[in-house]
C-alpha cells in the first residue's frame, strides 16, 4: 500500500513537508533533548533525584490536588453544561461566554486574583477563617486554583453532547414509566459519560502542568504546598540542570500516559457509537 | 412570569420539577459566581483601590510600558508563524489521506499536554549557556535564552496547536469537492486556496487566531523559565505582574493585571461574536439547501 492516496489537489508535499519540519524543529527535537539529557544520568542518580523526600511530596501534592480539582470540575462542569443547555434564563449568553474566562485570562492574573480573595484577610478567606478553614498558602489553595483552571474543559466537552441528545430518547423513557432521575441515570448520564471522562482527563492533564495560577496561592512551603513545576524552576535557578531534567522527564511521561488515556476514551466512544472509519 | 423556563418543545414528562430547575440553576450560578465572577471583579477592584490617579501612574511607568510592548511584539511574531503552520498542517491532514495521520494529529496536540515549565526547560537545555548549542551561540555572540528570541520560541511552543486544532476538524467536515471542482475548471492550486478554501474556513481561522492570541499574550510559565526577568528588557506583562506582586506593590500589580483582564474580556467577546457568525453562516447554508 502506498503512503498517500492519490488526489487531484496540489500542495500535499509542500504542506506536509512544512508541517513535519516545523513540528520537528519546534516540538519534537527540543522534547527529545530532554529525554537525551536524562540519559546522561545514571539510573541510580535519576532515582536519587526523583525519590527525594521533597520531590515525592511535590508529586503527591500535584497529583492529589489535580485529582480533587478534576473531580470537582467533573460535577460542577456537568451541572453548568446542563443548566446552559436545558434552561433559559436572563443573561445566559453572557454566562456561556464567561465559562471560557479561565482559557482567556492569563494564569498569573488568575493566580493573584484568587490569592487576594482567599488570603486570610481577603473577601472569601476572611469568612472561611472564621470557620477555621485556611485556603491560601495551604494545599487547599492549590485545589482552588486548579479548579478555576480546569473548569471550561468539562463544560465544553459535555455541552455539545447534551445539545445533540435526542428528546425522543427521554420521551421514550418517560413513556415506559421512568421518572426523571431514572431517565438521567440510565439515558442521559451514559450518553454523556465519554465526554465527561474526556473533559475530566483534559482538566487533570492541564492541572498537573499548571504553574502560573498556583504559585501565588500555594505559598510554596517545601514538603507542604510546593508543586512539581516549581521544583523544576527551583533546580534551574540553582543551575542543577540534571535534577530539573529528571523531574521534568517524569512529568513528560505522565503527559504521554494521559494523552494515551484520552485517545483510548475517544476510541471507546467512537466504537460504542459505531462511527469507526 | 417564570424567569426560568425550559425549551418550549420539551413536554412535562421530560422536564424536571420546577424546584429542581431552580436548585440546579442556583447551584451552577453560585459556583460560577464564586469561581469566575468574583476573581474577575476583584482584579479591577484591587487595581482601583487607591483611586484612578495611582492606577494611571502604575500603567504609565516605563517598565510597565516596555513590558506591554514586549508582550505585543512577541504575540505579533508568534501568532502569524503559527497561523501559517496551522493552515499548512490542516491542508495536509484534512484534504489528503495518508498513513500515520492520527499519529501526526497527536503529535501536533502534544504541546497542550506538556507543562509550560517543561516547555521552557527544553529550550534552556538546547540554547542555554550549558546547553547543546550554548558554546556555539556564545562564540557568535547570539543570545536566545534570557533574551527576546527565547521568549518568542517558548510562546510559539505553547500556542503551537491552537490554529491547527480549530482548522483540522472544520476542513475535514467540508471535504474536498469544492476544491476539486475548482481544479477541474482550471484554477491553479493557489487560486483554489485563496478563492475556495480560505473563504470557507475564515471564521474557524479567526477563532483559532483569537485563542492563540489570548494564550500568547498571557503565557507565564514557559516564558518565566526562559526570560531571566530583566526589567525593561525581557519582562512581559504577565511577568511584570508577578514581580510587582512579589514586591507587595499590589496596586501597580493589579493595574497591569487589569490590562490583561481587559484583553481577556475582549477575547471572550470576539470569540462569542465569531461563534455567532458561524452559526448564522451555517443557518444560511441550511436555508439555501432547503430552497433548491
Interface residues (C-beta under 8 A of the other chain):
Chain A: X1 X3 X4 X5 X7 X8 X9 X10 X11 X12 X14 X15 X16 X18 X19 X22 X23 X26 X27 X28 X29 X30 X31 X33 X34 X37 X76 X79 X80 X82 X83 X84 X86 X87 X88 X89 X90 X93 X95 X96 X97 X98 X99 X100 X101 X102 X103 X104 X105 X106 X107 X108 X109 X110 X112 X113 X114 X116 X117 X123 X124 X147 X148 X151 X167 X170 X171 X174 X175 X180 X183 X205 X206 X208 X209 X210 X211 X212 X216 X228 X229 X230 X232 X233 X236 X239 X241 X244 X245 X248 X251 X252 X255 X256 X258 X259 X263
Chain B: X3 X4 X5 X6 X7 X9 X10 X11 X13 X14 X15 X16 X17 X20 X21 X24 X25 X27 X28 X29 X31 X32 X34 X35 X36 X37 X38 X39 X40 X42 X43 X46 X85 X88 X89 X91 X92 X93 X95 X96 X97 X98 X99 X104 X106 X107 X108 X109 X110 X111 X112 X113 X114 X115 X116 X117 X118 X121 X122 X123 X124 X125 X126 X128 X130 X131 X132 X153 X156 X157 X160 X176 X179 X180 X183 X184 X189 X192 X193 X211 X214 X215 X217 X218 X219 X220 X221 X224 X225 X237 X238 X239 X241 X242 X245 X250 X253 X254 X257 X260 X261 X264 X265 X267 X268 X269 X271 X272
